[in-house]
């Protein structure tokens, strides 16, 4: 698995937001393995903001967010619905559903 610098991720996200190109174009322009990787960074940006050097540090989630994630996991919610209405809480639930498969 190739690791990309935080600066590169931020530049690609900014390019995407400013309309310089779509995920496929930007992936080719910046030599990123696939456009799906760029789309993943954009989804994460929308959920959490720009990546930083501390993005991967252990995060503290509120009890409310954890309870919502468990409730979502226990009620059968479609993966497609979660993708269409992705929020920070739904992102956690979607990731749980991905692990469940």
Secondary structure, DSSP 8 states (H G I E B T S, - for coil): -----HHHHHHHHHHHHTTS--HHHHHHHTT-S-HHHHHHHHHHHHHH-S--TTTTS-----HHHHHHHHHHHHS---HHHHHHT--HHHHHHHHHHHHH-
